[in-house]
């Protein structure tokens, strides 16, 4: 079971410290959220900086709101980062759910799922070295991983879960163990239905805060602000794990469900959490 760190977004200046400590520890991946109308760092830029400051740990968007971005430019950015990190990029993608993000990007929210499918068709073609089309040649560089970086999709609805089998390499599950198993089974079912070889990679996510009460309070406040638009922030914050026993238990449950990796997502900005989490693994 691999375990990664989901980086906090409250203070971008601390993320180099987080990344370097995680790279020196037992963690497999650094993940970073994406929003446009918010004070979070832009993930492709931030992860490029963090990748340059680390040597082995993977960098993962979790999830990048692809419909807000130009498909050809996103393909080039992802291929560049994948090539320059020696294949350490994991591109987690989703469609987002905030009106304001889509409004400022000039994207119709009602068409965001269809737009993501169209983007994937373009990006897969470009990552394979094929021309863009209509008299336009290829757009490089070639990614380190043949066919493009590893692509994971987040989501809960059947169309989002089916997208894993159509375009992706795996699934990002921001769900508690109590109901994540059903999502895993659905993704695996679509995978077989599409005749894909092997198994989809399954990456689970749990929200954690480990440390003194002020660290926990900071994490809860930041998470509540981030998810206030959902109307379910109180319930989501209540599910945050704050003890070593709770965190170990969740990792064990996801292991039993067959997850390949668990991302411990932190909202409190204290970098000392990296060492605390490393100690309990």
C-alpha positions in Angstrom: 0.0 0.0 0.0 1.5 3.3 -1.1 0.7 6.4 1.0 0.8 10.0 -0.4 0.4 13.5 1.0 -2.3 15.9 -0.1 -0.8 19.3 0.2 -2.5 22.2 2.0 -3.5 25.2 0.0 -3.6 27.8 2.8 0.0 29.1 2.4 1.8 28.3 -0.9 5.1 29.5 0.5 5.2 26.5 2.9 4.9 23.9 0.1 8.6 23.5 -0.6 9.1 22.5 3.0 6.2 20.0 2.8 7.6 18.5 -0.5 11.2 18.1 0.6 10.2 16.5 3.9 7.8 14.1 2.1 10.4 13.3 -0.5 12.8 12.3 2.4 10.1 10.1 4.0 8.0 7.1 3.2 5.5 8.9 1.0 4.8 8.0 -2.6 3.0 11.1 -4.0 2.4 14.8 -3.5 -1.2 15.8 -4.5 -2.6 19.3 -5.0 -6.2 20.5 -5.4 -7.4 22.9 -8.1 -9.8 25.8 -8.1 -9.8 29.0 -10.1 -11.8 31.5 -8.1 -9.9 30.8 -4.8 -6.6 31.6 -3.2 -5.0 28.2 -3.9 -1.8 27.9 -5.9 -2.2 26.9 -9.6 -1.4 23.2 -9.5 0.6 22.8 -12.7 2.9 25.7 -11.8 3.2 24.7 -8.2 3.9 21.0 -8.9 6.5 22.0 -11.4 8.3 23.9 -8.7 7.9 21.1 -6.2 9.1 18.5 -8.7 12.3 20.5 -9.2 12.9 20.5 -5.5 12.5 16.8 -5.0 14.1 13.7 -6.6 11.8 10.7 -6.4 8.3 11.5 -5.2 5.5 11.7 -7.7 3.5 14.9 -8.2 -0.2 14.6 -8.8 -3.1 17.0 -9.6 -6.1 16.0 -7.5 -8.1 16.9 -9.4 -7.2 19.4 -12.1 -10.3 21.0 -13.6 -9.4 20.2 -17.2 -12.5 21.9 -18.9 -11.2 25.3 -17.6 -8.1 24.9 -19.7 -7.1 24.8 -23.4 -6.6 21.2 -24.4 -3.5 21.6 -26.6 -1.8 23.8 -24.0 -2.7 21.4 -21.2 -1.3 18.5 -23.2 1.9 20.4 -23.8 2.2 21.4 -20.1 1.6 17.8 -18.9 4.0 16.3 -21.4 6.7 18.8 -20.5 6.3 18.2 -16.7 6.2 14.4 -17.3 9.4 14.5 -19.4 11.3 16.8 -17.1 10.5 14.7 -14.0 11.3 11.4 -15.6 7.7 10.2 -15.6 6.8 11.4 -12.1 3.6 13.3 -13.1 0.2 11.8 -12.4 -2.6 13.8 -14.0 -5.7 13.6 -11.9 -8.6 15.2 -13.8 -12.2 16.2 -13.0 -14.9 18.5 -14.2 -15.5 20.7 -11.1 -18.7 21.9 -9.6 -18.5 25.6 -9.1 -20.3 28.1 -11.3 -17.8 30.9 -10.7 -14.8 28.8 -11.8 -16.5 28.1 -15.1 -17.8 31.6 -15.5 -14.4 33.2 -15.4 -13.0 30.6 -17.7 -15.8 31.1 -20.2 -16.9 27.5 -20.1 -20.5 26.2 -20.1 -20.9 24.1 -16.9 -23.6 22.1 -18.6 -21.1 20.9 -21.2 -18.1 20.3 -19.0 -18.3 16.5 -19.1 -18.5 16.4 -22.8 -15.7 18.9 -23.1 -13.4 16.7 -20.9 -14.1 13.7 -23.2 -13.2 15.9 -26.2 -10.0 17.1 -24.5 -8.9 13.6 -23.7 -9.3 12.6 -27.3 -7.0 15.5 -28.3 -4.5 14.9 -25.5 -4.1 11.2 -26.1 -3.5 11.9 -29.8 -0.9 14.6 -29.1 0.9 12.5 -26.4 1.2 9.7 -29.0 3.0 12.1 -31.4 0.2 12.4 -33.9 -0.6 15.7 -35.6 -3.2 18.0 -34.0 -5.1 17.9 -37.3 -6.4 20.3 -40.0 -3.0 20.9 -41.4 -1.4 21.4 -37.9 1.5 19.2 -37.0 2.3 17.4 -33.7 2.7 19.3 -30.4 5.6 18.1 -28.3 7.6 17.3 -26.3 7.1 13.6 -26.1 6.2 12.6 -22.5 8.4 10.3 -20.6 5.7 7.7 -20.4 4.6 6.4 -23.8 1.1 7.6 -24.6 1.2 10.3 -22.0 1.4 10.6 -18.2 -0.8 8.4 -16.0 -4.3 9.8 -16.0 -6.7 9.3 -13.1 -10.3 10.6 -13.0 -12.2 11.7 -10.0 -16.0 11.7 -9.6 -19.0 9.8 -8.3 -21.6 9.6 -11.1 -21.7 6.7 -13.5 -20.5 8.8 -16.5 -17.5 9.9 -14.5 -16.7 6.3 -13.4 -17.1 5.0 -16.9 -14.6 7.7 -18.1 -11.9 5.9 -16.2 -12.3 2.9 -18.5 -12.7 5.0 -21.7 -9.7 7.3 -21.3 -7.9 6.7 -18.0 -5.5 4.6 -16.1 -7.2 4.7 -12.8 -9.7 6.3 -10.3 -9.4 9.0 -7.6 -11.9 8.2 -4.8 -12.6 11.0 -2.4 -15.0 8.8 -0.5 -15.0 7.2 3.0 -14.2 3.4 3.1 -17.9 2.8 4.0 -19.0 3.6 0.5 -15.9 3.7 -1.5 -16.1 -0.1 -2.1 -19.1 0.3 -4.3 -17.3 3.0 -6.4 -14.3 0.7 -6.8 -16.5 -2.2 -8.0 -18.3 0.0 -10.5 -15.0 1.3 -11.9 -13.7 -2.3 -12.2 -16.9 -3.3 -13.9 -16.6 -0.6 -16.6 -12.9 -1.6 -17.0 -13.9 -5.2 -17.9 -16.8 -4.0 -20.0 -14.4 -1.9 -22.1 -12.0 -4.9 -22.5 -9.1 -3.1 -20.7 -6.1 -5.3 -19.7 -5.2 -5.7 -16.1 -6.9 -3.6 -13.4 -7.5 0.2 -13.0 -5.3 1.9 -10.5 -7.3 2.9 -7.4 -6.2 5.9 -5.3 -8.3 6.7 -2.2 -8.3 10.0 -0.3 -8.9 10.8 3.4 -8.8 14.1 5.1 -6.4 14.3 8.1 -4.9 16.6 10.6 -2.3 15.4 13.1 -0.8 17.5 15.9 -1.8 20.0 18.6 -5.3 21.4 18.8 -4.4 24.6 16.9 -3.2 22.5 13.9 -6.5 20.6 13.9 -8.5 23.8 14.3 -6.6 25.4 11.4 -7.2 22.4 9.2 -10.9 22.3 10.0 -11.3 26.0 9.3 -9.5 25.8 6.0 -11.4 22.8 4.8 -14.7 24.4 5.8 -13.9 27.5 3.8 -12.9 25.4 0.8 -16.1 23.4 0.7 -18.5 26.0 1.9 -20.0 26.2 -1.6 -21.3 22.6 -1.4 -23.6 23.2 1.6 -22.1 20.1 3.2 -18.9 21.6 4.7 -19.9 20.8 8.3 -20.5 17.1 7.5 -17.2 16.9 5.5 -15.2 18.5 8.2 -16.7 16.2 10.8 -15.2 13.3 8.8 -11.6 14.5 9.2 -9.3 12.0 10.9 -7.3 13.5 13.7 -5.7 10.6 15.6 -3.1 8.0 14.6 -5.5 5.1 15.3 -8.2 6.7 13.0 -5.6 7.2 10.2 -4.1 3.8 10.5 -7.6 2.3 10.5 -8.7 4.1 7.3 -5.5 2.9 5.5 -6.2 -0.6 6.6 -9.8 -0.4 5.4 -8.8 0.9 2.0 -6.1 -1.9 1.8 -8.8 -4.5 2.3 -10.9 -2.9 -0.5 -8.0 -3.3 -2.9 -6.8 0.4 -3.1 -3.3 0.8 -4.5 -2.6 4.1 -2.7 -4.1 6.3 0.0 -3.6 10.1 -0.1 -3.6 11.7 3.3 -5.0 15.1 2.5 -4.0 17.9 4.8 -5.6 21.3 5.2 -3.6 22.6 8.1 -0.5 24.4 7.0 1.9 23.1 9.7 4.7 21.2 7.8 5.5 19.2 11.0 2.6 17.0 10.1 4.7 15.3 7.5 7.0 13.8 10.2 4.0 13.0 12.5 2.3 11.1 9.6 5.5 9.3 8.7 5.9 8.1 12.3 2.5 6.3 12.3 2.8 4.5 9.0 
